[in-house]
Structure formats: C-alpha cells, structure tokens
C-alpha cells in the first residue's frame, strides 16, 4: 500500500512577481463570484444591462422601439456589449462609468 505524502502548505503563500507587478501598475483584475460581489453592493448582469439600456435611451442614442427590443433580449452580455459600444461611439463611456462607481 502506498503512503500518502504530506506537503507543507504555508499560511501565506508566496505571491508571484507578475501579480505584484500588475498590482503596482494598477492592471490587476480580480474576478469573484456573483454572491460575493452582490454582498459588496455590485449590480448583477441583469441590472447593469438594464441601466446601460436606459442610459443609451435617456441620452437619445437609441429610440423607444430599440430600447424595448434590446431590453427584452435574454443575452445580458450581448446587451452590455451593444450599449457599451453605443456609449463609446458617442464618447459617453466614461460618463456612464463614473455614474455607476458610486453604487
């Protein structure tokens, strides 16, 4: 019968240099589950998509029919991508992100 080899696991693991550099360069993105992000007050994909559609409509970048059509799409990633593109095209991308950072 083979014996199990026991490994020492340090309490605080060594952080790779690439991660430290990304933090210093402010280029590190950490992805966590929706449960954790929602506890911190972040919106879910559905709310983000809805807010982006409303932002595009309120700024006159899409009309009412387009708002309703896009709003009923079931693919939130597609809705977010479309609206982000519309806002970016109209140089309103930064305006919308500033608004939502407060939440």
Secondary structure per residue as TSV (DSSP state, phi and psi in degrees):
chain	resnum	aa	ss	phi	psi
A	1	X	-	360.0	132.3
A	2	X	-	-78.0	141.4
A	3	X	-	-87.8	143.5
A	4	X	-	-77.0	136.4
A	5	X	-	-90.6	128.5
A	6	X	-	-96.8	129.8
A	7	X	-	-104.1	144.3
A	8	X	-	-81.2	125.8
A	9	X	-	-109.0	116.6
A	10	X	-	-67.4	147.0
A	11	X	S	-59.9	-44.6
A	12	X	S	-117.7	109.6
A	13	X	-	-68.5	156.0
A	14	X	-	-65.8	130.4
A	15	X	-	-90.6	125.1
A	16	X	-	-60.1	145.8
A	17	X	H	-57.0	-36.1
A	18	X	H	-61.6	-36.4
A	19	X	H	-70.9	-43.0
A	20	X	H	-60.6	-43.4
A	21	X	H	-63.6	-41.8
A	22	X	H	-62.3	-39.0
A	23	X	H	-63.8	-47.2
A	24	X	H	-62.3	-34.0
A	25	X	T	-86.4	0.1
A	26	X	T	56.5	43.4
A	27	X	-	-123.2	15.7
A	28	X	-	-93.4	127.6
A	29	X	-	-115.5	129.6
A	30	X	-	-111.7	124.8
A	31	X	-	-103.2	123.7
A	32	X	-	-124.1	164.2
A	33	X	-	-66.2	158.6
A	34	X	H	-60.3	-33.9
A	35	X	H	-60.4	-43.7
A	36	X	H	-69.9	-46.0
A	37	X	H	-65.1	-35.6
A	38	X	H	-67.5	-36.5
A	39	X	H	-62.1	-28.7
A	40	X	T	-86.4	1.3
A	41	X	T	93.5	8.3
A	42	X	-	-77.0	150.8
A	43	X	-	-76.4	155.4
A	44	X	-	-83.2	172.5
A	45	X	H	-59.8	-39.0
A	46	X	H	-64.0	-43.6
A	47	X	H	-67.7	-42.8
A	48	X	H	-60.1	-45.5
A	49	X	H	-60.5	-45.7
A	50	X	H	-61.7	-43.9
A	51	X	H	-65.3	-38.1
A	52	X	H	-67.1	-40.7
A	53	X	H	-60.7	-47.1
A	54	X	H	-61.8	-39.7
A	55	X	H	-62.2	-44.3
A	56	X	H	-62.6	-41.6
A	57	X	H	-68.1	-47.8
A	58	X	H	-62.7	-28.0
A	59	X	T	-90.2	0.9
A	60	X	T	79.4	17.8
A	61	X	S	-85.9	-19.4
A	62	X	S	-135.7	153.1
A	63	X	-	-91.6	179.4
A	64	X	H	-60.9	-44.1
A	65	X	H	-61.9	-42.8
A	66	X	H	-63.8	-40.2
A	67	X	H	-59.9	-46.6
A	68	X	H	-65.9	-42.8
A	69	X	H	-63.5	-49.2
A	70	X	H	-66.6	-38.8
A	71	X	H	-63.3	-26.4
A	72	X	T	-92.8	1.2
A	73	X	-	-68.6	141.8
A	74	X	S	-88.4	-10.0
A	75	X	-	-96.7	92.1
A	76	X	H	-61.7	-35.4
A	77	X	H	-62.1	-40.5
A	78	X	H	-66.0	-42.7
A	79	X	H	-60.9	-47.0
A	80	X	H	-61.5	-44.4
A	81	X	H	-62.3	-44.6
A	82	X	H	-62.5	-49.2
A	83	X	H	-66.5	-39.7
A	84	X	H	-60.6	-41.3
A	85	X	H	-63.6	-41.4
A	86	X	H	-63.2	-46.4
A	87	X	H	-65.8	-39.3
A	88	X	H	-64.3	-43.9
A	89	X	H	-59.2	-35.4
A	90	X	T	-94.9	15.0
A	91	X	T	55.6	34.7
A	92	X	-	-114.2	9.1
A	93	X	H	-58.6	-48.1
A	94	X	H	-67.7	-36.2
A	95	X	H	-58.8	-46.4
A	96	X	H	-67.9	-38.0
A	97	X	H	-68.3	-37.7
A	98	X	H	-61.6	-41.5
A	99	X	H	-58.9	-41.9
A	100	X	H	-86.0	-14.8
A	101	X	H	-67.6	-20.3
A	102	X	T	-72.5	-22.0
A	103	X	-	-82.0	360.0
